[in-house]
């Protein structure tokens, strides 16, 4: 069942300066998809268009049967109405709120009673292994723990899609390895539809069901990790995969 | 050589920056404070100062914070241009605005009253608050803009994705994170109001609304021992209140600033204003017109009017320009004096800072940051207070040694240097900290001594900081009024005091103060844009 669909999506900055062009992709329910490519290839812009933080200037983005953005027909759903979770590269954990308030924030807008909020938050904190730290302020947490707060905040709202924007690039190697396994495990367990942005081939191939290789705002190849590694369809993909394996 | 320069820096700071204010504080006795605090006139002045400053501070926040948010977080058209325009009042002395508003809104012949029948009275509490706010809101605007620019925008984006609308994000995320910056801006505008002299003198005087600074001026002008003692008492009170408030703020709320800057972030997603775009744009343009263009327009009309307060085309002429610029000998004396003072102060401060800022930025010498801190005290001290302290210390030679400097350009120059040195030291210090220590080390290894390092490494690399420092001193000095009015007597005019005397009593025909005010504004804007061009946008508004 297709869950997220891009049809000819593009973002034109000015003149002939395309950030993203002719982007066509179908993401299935409970699928883990990675956008892979060098910096400036448009992968983050595409992710932000799913969230509604950027508006596409061309094409249509659909969640199930709902059109969330269609500039031609002046349709654009603002980010707060899209119900997607996102983990940012810089964590984006609010420094003036404790862990509980950070994670509970999305539930504020779902008109739930206090007891339910408390229950949901503690469930999610258990999943990300942060139970017991509810009262801590972000500056009392390690980078890895802040990252888990951000993940919990994305999960607690039971998002239609969870977006991750190079979430592990600020962590050290050992922690990164554990977070990769944990994120994948949580995604499988909760049957989440997840879009993951990275420039790290190894990361993309290790975690994903499907990898989208991008370059200069366009898709070079879409396939399973095995397909892309074994039969790269363009020169760019071949070189990009090779460099990564060394 | 390094040691002796360091010693010299300390000596200058202690003798000229620290000693006068320290001396002033020791003068009044407890009994004098009690007398001031029970004297009805003084009590009213203290109350007025608090009330006006508080109102101005609040108005500045109400105006500055939403403005900063609109200018950074929305897709408002022409944002960059609007931003520059809204920051410009920061560079103009507020008393110029007071003159403009008196022309526009004095109860008898104000243009807005005679032509549009608005029935405004600038000589009132509200008038005073409005004129101060229309300049000082830039303090809040600038601190808030800086904070918003450096705030990791994903903090706000994460909230939107959680389901928060623009208003929720502002209330739950932006506002709490901006609180230290807003509070700093509030305190700066509060203190600037409490320290201002020109606006309360021109507007508060006719309204019989006396502030502490205008009281100091009145008492000092009395010339009697009792008058001077009263002036000293009020000054010390004002200074202590100011410094205590600043100290408290910097060590409590101001300190929270540290967590504002998060990780690297992409450019913030801008909130589309949609149908509100043009209404908001129109309101901002109207606001800009009201706070900035309108008073300048008032000055222009007044400068061009042969007869003040009449609004007709036949009344327009260049008579005032001719009279002030060519028939008034004080004008050229004042302009010459201001230029001499401007160049000397800018040169001396910049050269001194070049040496003084080296030590805190590049060495680990004991007490290296103290001279900079000491220099920042007179900068934060209200000008009236500082001027009084300098008069007391220098009027019979320096503590009785040497010739009297009272009523000389020399004392005015010292006052400007002491007041504004901090700006210069900060600018040059920032410049030093951006130069990697390895550059000096490489020069040392190559055989360069301390003097050669300064001359061949730092001087060329600091060029833009030094130029900026000179501009930062020159601009406020060109129009300084608060200190100069206390330090100068007849025959010793500067542009600031001449404008003040033309406005207050000596220009019967009128329009003279407007001509000179326009001149000041033109000079300041020219310098600002020159600085911005020269530094490729790094300095200047």
Interface residues (C-beta under 8 A of the other chain):
Chain A: X44 X48 X51 X53 X54 X55 X78 X79 X80 X81 X82 X83 X84 X85 X86 X88 X89 X90 X91 X92 X94 X95 X96 X105 X106 X108 X109 X110 X139 X150 X153 X157 X170
Chain B: X152 X154 X155 X157 X158 X159 X160 X161 X162 X163 X164 X165 X168 X172 X173 X176 X177 X259 X262 X263 X264 X265 X266 X269 X272
